[in-house]
Amino acid sequence: MTVKQFVITKKIAKHGSQAIIVVPRILEKHLKPKTVVKLTIDILEVPNEC
């Protein structure tokens, strides 16, 4: 088994009252249903609240 690693930097989106991360379509062929992934989140910037 070959481990593939991708690093993406994303802004957190909002869907209703939930915060979500949208995965780029280019990774769709690597992220098929039932694929097990390791997801690590590093917070790089926190927005200023108005």
ROSE-4610 file (N, C-alpha, C; in Angstrom, 1 decimal, always signed):
// ROSE-4610
residu = [M/M/M/T/T/T/V/V/V/K/K/K/Q/Q/Q/F/F/F/V/V/V/I/I/I/T/T/T/K/K/K/K/K/K/I/I/I/A/A/A/K/K/K/H/H/H/G/G/G/S/S/S/Q/Q/Q/A/A/A/I/I/I/I/I/I/V/V/V/V/V/V/P/P/P/R/R/R/I/I/I/L/L/L/E/E/E/K/K/K/H/H/H/L/L/L/K/K/K/P/P/P/K/K/K/T/T/T/V/V/V/V/V/V/K/K/K/L/L/L/T/T/T/I/I/I/D/D/D/I/I/I/L/L/L/E/E/E/V/V/V/P/P/P/N/N/N/E/E/E/C/C/C]
num = [1/1/1/2/2/2/3/3/3/4/4/4/5/5/5/6/6/6/7/7/7/8/8/8/9/9/9/10/10/10/11/11/11/12/12/12/13/13/13/14/14/14/15/15/15/16/16/16/17/17/17/18/18/18/19/19/19/20/20/20/21/21/21/22/22/22/23/23/23/24/24/24/25/25/25/26/26/26/27/27/27/28/28/28/29/29/29/30/30/30/31/31/31/32/32/32/33/33/33/34/34/34/35/35/35/36/36/36/37/37/37/38/38/38/39/39/39/40/40/40/41/41/41/42/42/42/43/43/43/44/44/44/45/45/45/46/46/46/47/47/47/48/48/48/49/49/49/50/50/50]
x = [+0.8/+0.0/+0.9/+0.6/+1.3/+0.5/+1.2/+0.5/+0.7/-0.4/-0.3/-0.6/+0.1/-0.1/-0.4/-1.4/-1.7/-1.8/-1.3/-1.4/-2.2/-3.3/-4.1/-4.4/-4.5/-4.8/-6.1/-7.1/-8.4/-9.0/-9.9/-10.7/-11.9/-12.3/-13.5/-14.7/-15.6/-16.8/-18.0/-19.1/-20.3/-21.4/-22.1/-23.2/-24.3/-25.2/-26.2/-25.5/-25.6/-25.0/-23.7/-23.3/-22.1/-20.9/-19.7/-18.5/-18.1/-17.7/-17.3/-16.0/-15.3/-14.1/-14.5/-14.4/-14.7/-13.4/-13.5/-12.3/-12.3/-11.1/-11.0/-11.4/-12.1/-12.6/-11.4/-10.2/-9.1/-8.7/-9.1/-8.8/-9.9/-10.9/-12.1/-11.7/-10.8/-10.4/-9.6/-9.0/-8.3/-9.1/-10.3/-11.1/-12.5/-12.4/-13.7/-14.4/-15.7/-16.3/-15.6/-15.6/-15.0/-13.5/-12.9/-11.5/-11.2/-10.2/-9.8/-8.7/-8.9/-7.9/-7.5/-6.4/-6.0/-6.1/-6.8/-7.1/-6.5/-5.5/-4.9/-5.2/-5.7/-6.0/-5.1/-4.4/-3.6/-4.2/-4.6/-5.2/-4.1/-4.1/-3.1/-3.5/-4.8/-5.3/-6.7/-7.0/-8.3/-8.9/-10.1/-10.7/-11.1/-11.0/-11.4/-13.0/-13.6/-15.0/-15.5/-16.5/-17.0/-18.0]
y = [-1.2/+0.0/+1.2/+2.2/+3.4/+4.5/+5.2/+6.3/+7.6/+8.3/+9.5/+10.6/+11.7/+12.8/+14.1/+14.8/+16.1/+17.2/+18.3/+19.4/+20.5/+20.9/+22.0/+23.1/+24.3/+25.4/+25.9/+25.9/+26.3/+27.3/+28.1/+28.8/+28.0/+28.0/+27.3/+27.9/+27.2/+27.7/+27.5/+28.1/+27.9/+27.3/+26.4/+25.7/+25.7/+26.7/+26.8/+27.3/+26.5/+26.9/+26.1/+25.3/+24.4/+25.0/+24.9/+25.2/+23.9/+24.1/+23.0/+23.2/+22.2/+22.2/+21.6/+22.3/+21.8/+21.2/+20.0/+19.3/+19.6/+20.0/+20.3/+19.1/+19.4/+18.4/+17.6/+18.2/+17.5/+16.2/+16.2/+15.1/+14.0/+14.3/+13.4/+11.9/+11.7/+10.4/+9.6/+10.4/+9.8/+9.6/+10.2/+10.2/+9.6/+8.3/+7.6/+7.2/+6.9/+6.5/+5.3/+5.2/+4.2/+4.3/+5.4/+5.6/+6.1/+5.6/+6.0/+7.1/+8.2/+9.3/+9.8/+10.4/+11.1/+12.6/+13.3/+14.7/+15.4/+16.3/+17.1/+18.6/+19.3/+20.7/+21.6/+22.5/+23.5/+24.8/+25.6/+26.9/+27.9/+28.5/+29.4/+30.9/+31.2/+32.5/+32.5/+33.3/+33.4/+34.7/+34.7/+36.0/+36.9/+38.2/+39.2/+39.2/+39.1/+39.2/+40.6/+40.9/+42.3/+42.6]
z = [+0.0/+0.0/+0.0/-0.9/-1.0/-0.3/+0.6/+1.3/+0.4/+0.1/-0.6/+0.4/+0.2/+1.1/+0.3/+0.7/+0.1/+1.2/+0.9/+1.9/+1.2/+1.8/+1.2/+2.3/+1.9/+2.9/+2.5/+3.4/+3.1/+4.1/+3.7/+4.7/+5.0/+6.3/+6.7/+6.2/+5.5/+5.0/+6.0/+5.7/+6.5/+5.7/+6.3/+5.7/+6.8/+6.7/+7.7/+9.0/+10.1/+11.3/+11.5/+10.6/+10.7/+9.9/+10.5/+9.8/+9.0/+7.8/+7.0/+6.2/+5.8/+5.0/+3.6/+2.6/+1.2/+0.6/+0.2/-0.4/-1.9/-2.4/-3.8/-4.7/-5.8/-6.7/-7.3/-7.4/-8.0/-7.1/-5.8/-5.0/-5.0/-5.7/-5.7/-6.1/-7.0/-7.4/-6.3/-5.4/-4.3/-3.1/-3.0/-1.8/-2.1/-2.5/-2.8/-1.5/-1.5/-0.3/+0.4/+1.7/+2.5/+2.5/+1.9/+2.0/+3.4/+4.1/+5.4/+5.3/+5.9/+5.8/+7.2/+7.3/+8.5/+8.3/+9.1/+8.9/+10.1/+9.9/+10.9/+10.6/+11.6/+11.4/+12.2/+11.5/+12.2/+11.9/+13.0/+12.8/+12.5/+11.3/+10.9/+11.2/+11.2/+11.4/+11.9/+12.9/+13.5/+13.1/+12.4/+12.0/+13.2/+13.0/+14.0/+13.9/+15.1/+15.2/+15.2/+14.5/+14.4/+15.5]
